[in-house]
Amino acid sequence: MEGTIMEVIKRSGRREKLDINKIRIALEFAF
């Protein structure tokens, strides 16, 4: 799970930083 999430963050991180923040917040609440 973490590996795929990191890939998504790296791919989407270059264009949309806001989405990364949302993903990180979601992960914090998930774990």
KEMI-359522 format. One record per residue (C-alpha): residue in one letter; residue number from 1; x negated, y negated, z negated. Coordinates in steps of 0.5 Angstrom, whole numbers. Example, Ala and Ser with C-alpha at 12.3 -4.5 7.8 and 13.67 -1.06 7.14 Angstrom:
REM residues 2
<r><r>A</r><k>1</k><u>-25</u><v>9</v><w>-16</w></r>
<r><r>S</r><k>2</k><u>-27</u><v>2</v><w>-14</w></r>
REM end
This chain:
REM residues 31
<r><r>M</r><k>1</k><u>0</u><v>0</v><w>0</w></r>
<r><r>E</r><k>2</k><u>-5</u><v>-5</v><w>-2</w></r>
<r><r>G</r><k>3</k><u>-9</u><v>-4</v><w>4</w></r>
<r><r>T</r><k>4</k><u>-4</u><v>-5</v><w>9</w></r>
<r><r>I</r><k>5</k><u>-2</u><v>-11</v><w>5</w></r>
<r><r>M</r><k>6</k><u>-9</u><v>-14</v><w>5</w></r>
<r><r>E</r><k>7</k><u>-9</u><v>-13</v><w>13</w></r>
<r><r>V</r><k>8</k><u>-2</u><v>-17</v><w>13</w></r>
<r><r>I</r><k>9</k><u>-5</u><v>-22</v><w>9</w></r>
<r><r>K</r><k>10</k><u>-11</u><v>-23</v><w>13</w></r>
<r><r>R</r><k>11</k><u>-7</u><v>-23</v><w>20</w></r>
<r><r>S</r><k>12</k><u>-1</u><v>-28</v><w>18</w></r>
<r><r>G</r><k>13</k><u>-6</u><v>-32</v><w>13</w></r>
<r><r>R</r><k>14</k><u>-9</u><v>-36</v><w>19</w></r>
<r><r>R</r><k>15</k><u>-3</u><v>-39</v><w>21</w></r>
<r><r>E</r><k>16</k><u>2</u><v>-39</v><w>15</w></r>
<r><r>K</r><k>17</k><u>-1</u><v>-40</v><w>9</w></r>
<r><r>L</r><k>18</k><u>6</u><v>-41</v><w>5</w></r>
<r><r>D</r><k>19</k><u>8</u><v>-34</v><w>7</w></r>
<r><r>I</r><k>20</k><u>1</u><v>-31</v><w>4</w></r>
<r><r>N</r><k>21</k><u>3</u><v>-35</v><w>-3</w></r>
<r><r>K</r><k>22</k><u>10</u><v>-32</v><w>-3</w></r>
<r><r>I</r><k>23</k><u>7</u><v>-25</v><w>-2</w></r>
<r><r>R</r><k>24</k><u>2</u><v>-26</v><w>-7</w></r>
<r><r>I</r><k>25</k><u>8</u><v>-28</v><w>-12</w></r>
<r><r>A</r><k>26</k><u>12</u><v>-22</v><w>-10</w></r>
<r><r>L</r><k>27</k><u>6</u><v>-17</v><w>-11</w></r>
<r><r>E</r><k>28</k><u>5</u><v>-21</v><w>-18</w></r>
<r><r>F</r><k>29</k><u>12</u><v>-19</v><w>-20</w></r>
<r><r>A</r><k>30</k><u>12</u><v>-12</v><w>-17</w></r>
<r><r>F</r><k>31</k><u>6</u><v>-10</v><w>-21</w></r>
REM end
